[in-house]
Amino acid sequence: MTSLEQHSADVVVVGAGYAGVAAASRLAAAGLGVVVVEAADRVGGRAFSEVLPSGVRVDHGAQWISPAQKRFHELAERFGCPTFPAGVPGAHAEIWHDGTRSDHSGTAPESGPGVAEHARVTAELDRLALTVDLDHPWLTPDFEVLDETTAEDFFLAQTEDEDARRRLALTVRSVWCCEPRELSFFHVLFHIASAGGLAQLTDVAQGSRFTDGADALARAMAATLAVRLDEPVRTIRHTADGVEVVTDRAVVRARRAVVTVPPAAVGRIGFEPALPPTRRGWLGHTPMGRVAKVHAVYEEPFWRKKERSGSATLHGRGPVGVVFDNSPQDGSRGVLVAFVHGDLVDRWAAAPDDVRRAEVLTALAEVAGARARMPIDYAEMAWSEDGWTIGGAACFVYPGGWSGYGEHGRREVTGTLHWAGTETASAWHGHVDGAITSGERAADEVMTALGLTERPA
Ligand SMILES: Cc1cc2nc3c(=O)[nH]c(=O)nc-3n(C[C@H](O)[C@H](O)[C@H](O)COP(=O)(O)OP(=O)(O)OC[C@H]3O[C@@H](n4cnc5c(N)ncnc54)[C@H](O)[C@@H]3O)c2cc1C
């Protein structure tokens, strides 16, 4: 039996997504010795860009940054990671469930089946989200009732208009990557509040994209850190005096650990002693969303010649829910990205390769025209099949999860273990900005625990 390498540090950070690199950068800037341990062979986690054989770089995970995501912007500027506006002029398409197509300008249609009623209900969502106490969610009025209600219950109580409900279901799939029946209604309100409004989540968040991929900043930040790649953490032993993080190759001993992996991935690590019941309860109520992103690359963005933006919403004839023009900034190639979410992705991902591809290309042809059936390059990424993040875009919360376990289970320090990751963020929960600030918040907790009073910028 080979013996394990022995290492020590002041702090060990588990996971090198944005939360992990942000935590580690802040701790290292404060003069602490930090080791980051990452299961995958790359940093970035749910931000993962790749150059396809056609030479086009695509973002398989996170891609957009909104003007309101201030910390993400600040760091991108500091590390010299350029962005460009994501919007493409032209008509957006809506393909209705009976196959009817309508084109509209602006982010949403102004008329059509269920449009007015959908607008009324989403205004109600925004109004209720204003009542959420982001710092102490459990102090929100009617917290338990809201949390025991599903999003579906709320929609059924709000409107009898099936078309409006169809639109609301697509909103749930696009943002939470699950079905309305599965989702705590309080979590819907919390997430809307954490972004400053539903439009921030659905439209405004799509402000800019990164020229060199949405993981460019994570790669730049990690360049000066000690990151051990390809090394899944199997066990974490923790006592009042410190932690031992065990992988297949090494044991890293440290005074504190910051664990930044998504909730579902925490469950794959053995903790000795076991985590407290509230933390276990929270982890059991916070499954990951189910989403796939599919990119199709063309010689040129041919739809733009017909004054089409390439953006579309599709209501249920096939697996694809939304489509966007994801072409490179200079338009040297045309790229369409299709999202498949919730129950639809389960069925779609299990289908044979040719069926999956045909279903996506059929949807893209409905949106952009028949040429969309003949891409020069094609790439799929189903996040539920990623062994280390297990889904995306973020976790959602089952009914009763927040009220049963949120107060103590979400991010409360467990002795020498600190919790980070976008799922622990109050602002921009579920986004890269939230991941970054969660890492920095956990780093501050560690510094306080270790008696450091100076804080890096
Ligand atoms: C399809 C998709 C689209 C998205 N679009 C956007 C967007 O446009 N804008 C936006 O802001 N956000 C978007 N997001 C969300 C965003 O990607 C996440 O909020 C953010 O990247 C999460 O960062 P994190 O560091 O909290 O977690 P992660 O990025 O998941 O990082 C956790 C890391 O822990 C590692 N890990 C897991 N288990 C172990 C283990 N046992 N040992 C060691 N390491 C382990 C994982 O490999 C991973 O690298 C999207 C996500 C997806 C999936």
The ligand as a MOL file (V3000), in Angstrom:
LIG
                    3D

  0  0  0     0  0            999 V3000
M  V30 BEGIN CTAB
M  V30 COUNTS 53 58 0 0 0
M  V30 BEGIN ATOM
M  V30 1 C -25.5280 25.6790 -17.2280 0
M  V30 2 C -25.1790 26.7450 -16.2210 0
M  V30 3 C -25.3290 28.0740 -16.5590 0
M  V30 4 C -25.0260 29.0880 -15.6510 0
M  V30 5 N -25.0970 30.3870 -16.0540 0
M  V30 6 C -24.6580 31.3570 -15.2250 0
M  V30 7 C -24.4840 32.6830 -15.7080 0
M  V30 8 O -24.7090 32.9650 -16.8870 0
M  V30 9 N -24.0460 33.6290 -14.8290 0
M  V30 10 C -23.7290 33.3340 -13.5240 0
M  V30 11 O -23.3290 34.2340 -12.7670 0
M  V30 12 N -23.8580 32.0600 -13.0610 0
M  V30 13 C -24.2870 31.0680 -13.8820 0
M  V30 14 N -24.3330 29.7790 -13.4560 0
M  V30 15 C -24.0940 29.4890 -12.0320 0
M  V30 16 C -22.5960 29.5590 -11.6990 0
M  V30 17 O -21.8880 28.7410 -12.5810 0
M  V30 18 C -22.3810 29.0840 -10.2770 0
M  V30 19 O -23.2010 29.8350 -9.3970 0
M  V30 20 C -20.9450 29.2520 -9.7910 0
M  V30 21 O -20.0130 28.9190 -10.7880 0
M  V30 22 C -20.7520 28.3760 -8.5560 0
M  V30 23 O -19.4530 28.5070 -8.0570 0
M  V30 24 P -19.0400 27.7250 -6.7380 0
M  V30 25 O -17.5960 27.9640 -6.5300 0
M  V30 26 O -19.9900 28.0500 -5.6650 0
M  V30 27 O -19.2930 26.1770 -7.0580 0
M  V30 28 P -18.6520 25.2760 -8.2060 0
M  V30 29 O -18.3580 26.0900 -9.3980 0
M  V30 30 O -19.5640 24.1130 -8.3760 0
M  V30 31 O -17.2780 24.8070 -7.5910 0
M  V30 32 C -17.1740 23.7400 -6.6860 0
M  V30 33 C -15.9080 22.9620 -7.0030 0
M  V30 34 O -15.7830 21.8930 -6.0510 0
M  V30 35 C -15.2360 20.7810 -6.7200 0
M  V30 36 N -15.5360 19.5680 -5.9210 0
M  V30 37 C -16.7140 18.9170 -5.7610 0
M  V30 38 N -16.5590 17.8550 -4.9360 0
M  V30 39 C -15.2510 17.8550 -4.5630 0
M  V30 40 C -14.4660 17.0150 -3.7140 0
M  V30 41 N -14.9860 15.9450 -3.0940 0
M  V30 42 N -13.1440 17.2970 -3.5460 0
M  V30 43 C -12.5930 18.3810 -4.1580 0
M  V30 44 N -13.2830 19.2020 -4.9900 0
M  V30 45 C -14.6000 18.9460 -5.1810 0
M  V30 46 C -15.9360 20.8020 -8.0750 0
M  V30 47 O -15.2150 20.0680 -9.0350 0
M  V30 48 C -15.9290 22.3060 -8.3800 0
M  V30 49 O -14.7670 22.6920 -9.0800 0
M  V30 50 C -24.5880 28.7460 -14.3520 0
M  V30 51 C -24.3950 27.4060 -14.0110 0
M  V30 52 C -24.6830 26.4070 -14.9400 0
M  V30 53 C -24.4470 24.9620 -14.5640 0
M  V30 END ATOM
M  V30 BEGIN BOND
M  V30 1 1 1 2
M  V30 2 1 2 3
M  V30 3 2 2 52
M  V30 4 2 3 4
M  V30 5 1 4 5
M  V30 6 1 4 50
M  V30 7 2 5 6
M  V30 8 1 6 7
M  V30 9 1 6 13
M  V30 10 2 7 8
M  V30 11 1 7 9
M  V30 12 1 9 10
M  V30 13 2 10 11
M  V30 14 1 10 12
M  V30 15 2 12 13
M  V30 16 1 13 14
M  V30 17 1 14 15
M  V30 18 1 14 50
M  V30 19 1 15 16
M  V30 20 1 16 17
M  V30 21 1 16 18
M  V30 22 1 18 19
M  V30 23 1 18 20
M  V30 24 1 20 21
M  V30 25 1 20 22
M  V30 26 1 22 23
M  V30 27 1 23 24
M  V30 28 2 24 25
M  V30 29 1 24 26
M  V30 30 1 24 27
M  V30 31 1 27 28
M  V30 32 2 28 29
M  V30 33 1 28 30
M  V30 34 1 28 31
M  V30 35 1 31 32
M  V30 36 1 32 33
M  V30 37 1 33 34
M  V30 38 1 33 48
M  V30 39 1 34 35
M  V30 40 1 35 36
M  V30 41 1 35 46
M  V30 42 1 36 37
M  V30 43 1 36 45
M  V30 44 2 37 38
M  V30 45 1 38 39
M  V30 46 1 39 40
M  V30 47 2 39 45
M  V30 48 1 40 41
M  V30 49 2 40 42
M  V30 50 1 42 43
M  V30 51 2 43 44
M  V30 52 1 44 45
M  V30 53 1 46 47
M  V30 54 1 46 48
M  V30 55 1 48 49
M  V30 56 2 50 51
M  V30 57 1 51 52
M  V30 58 1 52 53
M  V30 END BOND
M  V30 END CTAB
M  END
